[in-house]
Protein backbone atom coordinates (compact mmCIF):
# COMPACT_ATOMS: atom_id res chain seq x y z
CA UNK A 1 0.00 0.00 0.00
CA UNK A 2 1.43 3.38 -0.97
CA UNK A 3 1.38 6.51 1.15
CA UNK A 4 1.07 10.16 0.01
CA UNK A 5 0.43 11.63 -3.42
CA UNK A 6 2.32 11.29 -6.63
CA UNK A 7 3.93 14.31 -8.23
CA UNK A 8 1.32 14.28 -11.02
CA UNK A 9 -1.59 14.31 -8.55
CA UNK A 10 -0.05 17.22 -6.63
CA UNK A 11 0.54 19.22 -9.85
CA UNK A 12 -3.03 18.61 -11.06
CA UNK A 13 -4.41 19.77 -7.70
CA UNK A 14 -2.24 22.92 -7.71
CA UNK A 15 -3.25 23.63 -11.33
CA UNK A 16 -6.97 23.39 -10.50
CA UNK A 17 -6.51 25.70 -7.51
CA UNK A 18 -4.67 28.26 -9.67
CA UNK A 19 -7.47 28.27 -12.26
CA UNK A 20 -10.08 28.74 -9.54
CA UNK A 21 -8.05 31.59 -7.98
CA UNK A 22 -7.74 33.28 -11.38
CA UNK A 23 -11.51 33.11 -11.95
CA UNK A 24 -12.17 34.49 -8.49
CA UNK A 25 -9.72 37.36 -9.00
CA UNK A 26 -11.28 38.31 -12.35
CA UNK A 27 -14.76 38.21 -10.83
CA UNK A 28 -13.59 40.40 -7.95
CA UNK A 29 -12.18 43.03 -10.36
CA UNK A 30 -15.44 43.28 -12.31
CA UNK A 31 -17.49 43.62 -9.13
CA UNK A 32 -15.13 46.41 -7.99
CA UNK A 33 -16.01 48.40 -11.11
CA UNK A 34 -19.72 47.77 -10.62
CA UNK A 35 -19.45 48.98 -7.03
CA UNK A 36 -17.74 52.21 -8.17
CA UNK A 37 -20.50 52.66 -10.76
CA UNK A 38 -23.27 52.21 -8.16
CA UNK A 39 -21.62 54.54 -5.62
CA UNK A 40 -21.21 57.26 -8.29
CA UNK A 41 -24.85 56.82 -9.27
CA UNK A 42 -25.93 57.30 -5.64
CA UNK A 43 -23.76 60.42 -5.35
CA UNK A 44 -25.35 61.98 -8.47
CA UNK A 45 -28.86 61.19 -7.22
CA UNK A 46 -27.89 62.76 -3.88
CA UNK A 47 -26.55 65.94 -5.53
CA UNK A 48 -29.70 66.35 -7.64
CA UNK A 49 -31.91 65.72 -4.62
CA UNK A 50 -30.00 68.32 -2.58
CA UNK A 51 -30.39 70.95 -5.31
CA UNK A 52 -34.11 70.20 -5.55
CA UNK A 53 -34.41 70.36 -1.77
CA UNK A 54 -32.61 73.72 -1.65
CA UNK A 55 -35.03 75.12 -4.25
CA UNK A 56 -38.02 73.99 -2.21
CA UNK A 57 -36.50 75.31 1.04
CA UNK A 58 -35.86 78.69 -0.55
CA UNK A 59 -39.50 78.93 -1.65
CA UNK A 60 -40.74 77.87 1.80
CA UNK A 61 -38.56 80.52 3.46
CA UNK A 62 -36.09 78.04 4.95
CA UNK A 63 -33.09 79.64 3.21
CA UNK A 64 -33.88 83.27 4.02
CA UNK A 65 -30.20 84.23 3.95
CA UNK A 66 -29.78 83.13 0.32
CA UNK A 67 -30.41 85.47 -2.62
CA UNK A 68 -30.68 82.48 -4.96
CA UNK A 69 -33.50 82.34 -7.49
CA UNK A 70 -33.00 78.65 -8.26
CA UNK A 71 -30.63 75.79 -7.48
CA UNK A 72 -29.00 73.30 -9.80
CA UNK A 73 -26.28 70.77 -10.53
CA UNK A 74 -23.39 71.38 -12.92
CA UNK A 75 -21.33 68.38 -14.02
CA UNK A 76 -17.66 69.36 -14.35
CA UNK A 77 -16.38 66.79 -16.84
CA UNK A 78 -13.05 68.61 -17.26
CA UNK A 79 -12.06 67.77 -13.68
CA UNK A 80 -10.29 64.51 -12.93
CA UNK A 81 -12.08 62.82 -11.31
CA UNK A 82 -15.42 64.24 -12.49
CA UNK A 83 -17.27 66.51 -10.05
CA UNK A 84 -20.87 67.58 -9.60
CA UNK A 85 -21.24 71.15 -8.38
CA UNK A 86 -24.44 72.03 -6.53
CA UNK A 87 -24.96 75.73 -7.19
CA UNK A 88 -27.31 78.58 -6.36
CA UNK A 89 -28.42 80.56 -9.40
CA UNK A 90 -28.04 84.19 -8.36
CA UNK A 91 -29.73 87.22 -9.95
CA UNK A 92 -27.77 90.04 -11.56
CA UNK A 93 -26.21 92.40 -9.01
CA UNK A 94 -28.68 94.72 -7.33
CA UNK A 95 -31.77 93.03 -8.80
CA UNK A 96 -34.34 90.52 -7.63
CA UNK A 97 -35.12 87.25 -9.38
CA UNK A 98 -37.33 88.99 -11.98
CA UNK A 99 -37.26 92.53 -13.35
CA UNK A 100 -40.23 94.92 -13.52
CA UNK A 101 -41.55 93.26 -16.68
CA UNK A 102 -41.41 89.75 -15.17
CA UNK A 103 -38.30 88.60 -17.04
CA UNK A 104 -35.88 86.46 -14.99
CA UNK A 105 -32.60 88.14 -14.05
CA UNK A 106 -30.72 84.91 -13.48
CA UNK A 107 -29.01 82.67 -16.03
CA UNK A 108 -30.41 79.21 -15.17
CA UNK A 109 -26.89 77.81 -15.50
CA UNK A 110 -23.65 77.65 -13.51
CA UNK A 111 -21.73 80.91 -13.88
CA UNK A 112 -18.75 80.28 -11.64
CA UNK A 113 -17.40 79.52 -8.21
CA UNK A 114 -19.33 82.37 -6.53
CA UNK A 115 -22.46 80.26 -6.97
CA UNK A 116 -21.03 77.01 -5.58
CA UNK A 117 -22.86 75.53 -2.59
CA UNK A 118 -21.32 72.04 -2.47
CA UNK A 119 -19.05 69.85 -4.58
CA UNK A 120 -19.39 66.08 -4.98
CA UNK A 121 -16.45 64.10 -6.37
CA UNK A 122 -17.05 60.85 -8.26
CA UNK A 123 -14.91 57.72 -8.50
CA UNK A 124 -12.21 58.12 -11.17
CA UNK A 125 -13.17 54.78 -12.73
CA UNK A 126 -16.57 56.14 -13.83
CA UNK A 127 -17.17 58.54 -16.75
CA UNK A 128 -20.46 60.44 -16.45
CA UNK A 129 -21.88 62.26 -19.45
CA UNK A 130 -24.06 65.36 -19.01
CA UNK A 131 -27.59 65.22 -20.41
CA UNK A 132 -27.01 67.69 -23.29
CA UNK A 133 -24.28 67.61 -25.89
CA UNK A 134 -22.89 70.08 -26.73
CA UNK A 135 -23.41 72.16 -23.64
CA UNK A 136 -22.86 72.03 -19.95
CA UNK A 137 -25.97 70.02 -19.17
CA UNK A 138 -26.76 72.09 -16.08
CA UNK A 139 -29.97 70.88 -14.45
CA UNK A 140 -31.69 73.76 -12.61
CA UNK A 141 -34.72 73.54 -10.30
CA UNK A 142 -36.90 76.60 -9.90
CA UNK A 143 -39.51 76.60 -7.13
CA UNK A 144 -42.40 76.59 -6.35
CA UNK A 145 -43.39 74.17 -9.11
CA UNK A 146 -39.92 72.68 -9.54
CA UNK A 147 -39.70 73.78 -13.14
CA UNK A 148 -36.63 72.14 -14.58
CA UNK A 149 -34.26 73.84 -16.99
CA UNK A 150 -31.54 72.17 -18.99
CA UNK A 151 -28.97 74.61 -20.38
CA UNK A 152 -31.38 77.52 -19.76
CA UNK A 153 -34.24 75.91 -21.70
CA UNK A 154 -37.38 74.43 -20.12
CA UNK A 155 -37.10 70.66 -20.13
CA UNK A 156 -39.28 67.74 -19.15
CA UNK A 157 -36.44 65.23 -18.74
CA UNK A 158 -32.68 65.15 -18.31
CA UNK A 159 -30.91 61.84 -18.83
CA UNK A 160 -27.35 61.31 -17.60
CA UNK A 161 -25.38 58.37 -19.02
CA UNK A 162 -22.24 56.75 -17.64
CA UNK A 163 -19.69 54.04 -18.33
CA UNK A 164 -16.62 52.58 -16.68
CA UNK A 165 -13.29 54.06 -17.79
CA UNK A 166 -11.83 50.68 -18.72
CA UNK A 167 -14.53 50.01 -21.28
CA UNK A 168 -18.14 49.23 -21.46
CA UNK A 169 -21.03 50.83 -23.26
CA UNK A 170 -22.54 54.05 -21.93
CA UNK A 171 -25.82 53.26 -20.26
CA UNK A 172 -28.62 55.24 -18.67
CA UNK A 173 -27.46 56.26 -15.25
CA UNK A 174 -29.83 58.82 -13.73
CA UNK A 175 -32.96 60.45 -15.14
CA UNK A 176 -34.64 63.61 -13.89
CA UNK A 177 -38.26 63.72 -14.96
CA UNK A 178 -41.18 66.13 -14.73
CA UNK A 179 -41.58 67.83 -11.37
CA UNK A 180 -38.02 66.91 -10.42
CA UNK A 181 -38.65 63.18 -10.21
CA UNK A 182 -35.17 61.59 -9.91
CA UNK A 183 -34.68 57.92 -10.80
CA UNK A 184 -31.61 55.73 -11.00
CA UNK A 185 -31.50 53.01 -13.65
matplotlib code that plots the C-alpha trace (Angstrom):
import matplotlib.pyplot as plt

x = [0.0, 1.4, 1.4, 1.1, 0.4, 2.3, 3.9, 1.3, -1.6, 0.0, 0.5, -3.0, -4.4, -2.2, -3.2, -7.0, -6.5, -4.7, -7.5, -10.1, -8.0, -7.7, -11.5, -12.2, -9.7, -11.3, -14.8, -13.6, -12.2, -15.4, -17.5, -15.1, -16.0, -19.7, -19.4, -17.7, -20.5, -23.3, -21.6, -21.2, -24.8, -25.9, -23.8, -25.3, -28.9, -27.9, -26.6, -29.7, -31.9, -30.0, -30.4, -34.1, -34.4, -32.6, -35.0, -38.0, -36.5, -35.9, -39.5, -40.7, -38.6, -36.1, -33.1, -33.9, -30.2, -29.8, -30.4, -30.7, -33.5, -33.0, -30.6, -29.0, -26.3, -23.4, -21.3, -17.7, -16.4, -13.0, -12.1, -10.3, -12.1, -15.4, -17.3, -20.9, -21.2, -24.4, -25.0, -27.3, -28.4, -28.0, -29.7, -27.8, -26.2, -28.7, -31.8, -34.3, -35.1, -37.3, -37.3, -40.2, -41.6, -41.4, -38.3, -35.9, -32.6, -30.7, -29.0, -30.4, -26.9, -23.7, -21.7, -18.7, -17.4, -19.3, -22.5, -21.0, -22.9, -21.3, -19.0, -19.4, -16.4, -17.1, -14.9, -12.2, -13.2, -16.6, -17.2, -20.5, -21.9, -24.1, -27.6, -27.0, -24.3, -22.9, -23.4, -22.9, -26.0, -26.8, -30.0, -31.7, -34.7, -36.9, -39.5, -42.4, -43.4, -39.9, -39.7, -36.6, -34.3, -31.5, -29.0, -31.4, -34.2, -37.4, -37.1, -39.3, -36.4, -32.7, -30.9, -27.3, -25.4, -22.2, -19.7, -16.6, -13.3, -11.8, -14.5, -18.1, -21.0, -22.5, -25.8, -28.6, -27.5, -29.8, -33.0, -34.6, -38.3, -41.2, -41.6, -38.0, -38.6, -35.2, -34.7, -31.6, -31.5]
y = [0.0, 3.4, 6.5, 10.2, 11.6, 11.3, 14.3, 14.3, 14.3, 17.2, 19.2, 18.6, 19.8, 22.9, 23.6, 23.4, 25.7, 28.3, 28.3, 28.7, 31.6, 33.3, 33.1, 34.5, 37.4, 38.3, 38.2, 40.4, 43.0, 43.3, 43.6, 46.4, 48.4, 47.8, 49.0, 52.2, 52.7, 52.2, 54.5, 57.3, 56.8, 57.3, 60.4, 62.0, 61.2, 62.8, 65.9, 66.3, 65.7, 68.3, 70.9, 70.2, 70.4, 73.7, 75.1, 74.0, 75.3, 78.7, 78.9, 77.9, 80.5, 78.0, 79.6, 83.3, 84.2, 83.1, 85.5, 82.5, 82.3, 78.7, 75.8, 73.3, 70.8, 71.4, 68.4, 69.4, 66.8, 68.6, 67.8, 64.5, 62.8, 64.2, 66.5, 67.6, 71.1, 72.0, 75.7, 78.6, 80.6, 84.2, 87.2, 90.0, 92.4, 94.7, 93.0, 90.5, 87.2, 89.0, 92.5, 94.9, 93.3, 89.8, 88.6, 86.5, 88.1, 84.9, 82.7, 79.2, 77.8, 77.7, 80.9, 80.3, 79.5, 82.4, 80.3, 77.0, 75.5, 72.0, 69.9, 66.1, 64.1, 60.9, 57.7, 58.1, 54.8, 56.1, 58.5, 60.4, 62.3, 65.4, 65.2, 67.7, 67.6, 70.1, 72.2, 72.0, 70.0, 72.1, 70.9, 73.8, 73.5, 76.6, 76.6, 76.6, 74.2, 72.7, 73.8, 72.1, 73.8, 72.2, 74.6, 77.5, 75.9, 74.4, 70.7, 67.7, 65.2, 65.1, 61.8, 61.3, 58.4, 56.8, 54.0, 52.6, 54.1, 50.7, 50.0, 49.2, 50.8, 54.0, 53.3, 55.2, 56.3, 58.8, 60.5, 63.6, 63.7, 66.1, 67.8, 66.9, 63.2, 61.6, 57.9, 55.7, 53.0]
z = [0.0, -1.0, 1.1, 0.0, -3.4, -6.6, -8.2, -11.0, -8.5, -6.6, -9.8, -11.1, -7.7, -7.7, -11.3, -10.5, -7.5, -9.7, -12.3, -9.5, -8.0, -11.4, -12.0, -8.5, -9.0, -12.4, -10.8, -7.9, -10.4, -12.3, -9.1, -8.0, -11.1, -10.6, -7.0, -8.2, -10.8, -8.2, -5.6, -8.3, -9.3, -5.6, -5.4, -8.5, -7.2, -3.9, -5.5, -7.6, -4.6, -2.6, -5.3, -5.5, -1.8, -1.6, -4.3, -2.2, 1.0, -0.6, -1.7, 1.8, 3.5, 5.0, 3.2, 4.0, 3.9, 0.3, -2.6, -5.0, -7.5, -8.3, -7.5, -9.8, -10.5, -12.9, -14.0, -14.4, -16.8, -17.3, -13.7, -12.9, -11.3, -12.5, -10.0, -9.6, -8.4, -6.5, -7.2, -6.4, -9.4, -8.4, -10.0, -11.6, -9.0, -7.3, -8.8, -7.6, -9.4, -12.0, -13.3, -13.5, -16.7, -15.2, -17.0, -15.0, -14.0, -13.5, -16.0, -15.2, -15.5, -13.5, -13.9, -11.6, -8.2, -6.5, -7.0, -5.6, -2.6, -2.5, -4.6, -5.0, -6.4, -8.3, -8.5, -11.2, -12.7, -13.8, -16.8, -16.4, -19.5, -19.0, -20.4, -23.3, -25.9, -26.7, -23.6, -19.9, -19.2, -16.1, -14.4, -12.6, -10.3, -9.9, -7.1, -6.4, -9.1, -9.5, -13.1, -14.6, -17.0, -19.0, -20.4, -19.8, -21.7, -20.1, -20.1, -19.2, -18.7, -18.3, -18.8, -17.6, -19.0, -17.6, -18.3, -16.7, -17.8, -18.7, -21.3, -21.5, -23.3, -21.9, -20.3, -18.7, -15.2, -13.7, -15.1, -13.9, -15.0, -14.7, -11.4, -10.4, -10.2, -9.9, -10.8, -11.0, -13.6]

ax = plt.figure().add_subplot(projection="3d")
ax.plot(x, y, z, "-o")
ax.set_aspect("equal")
plt.show()
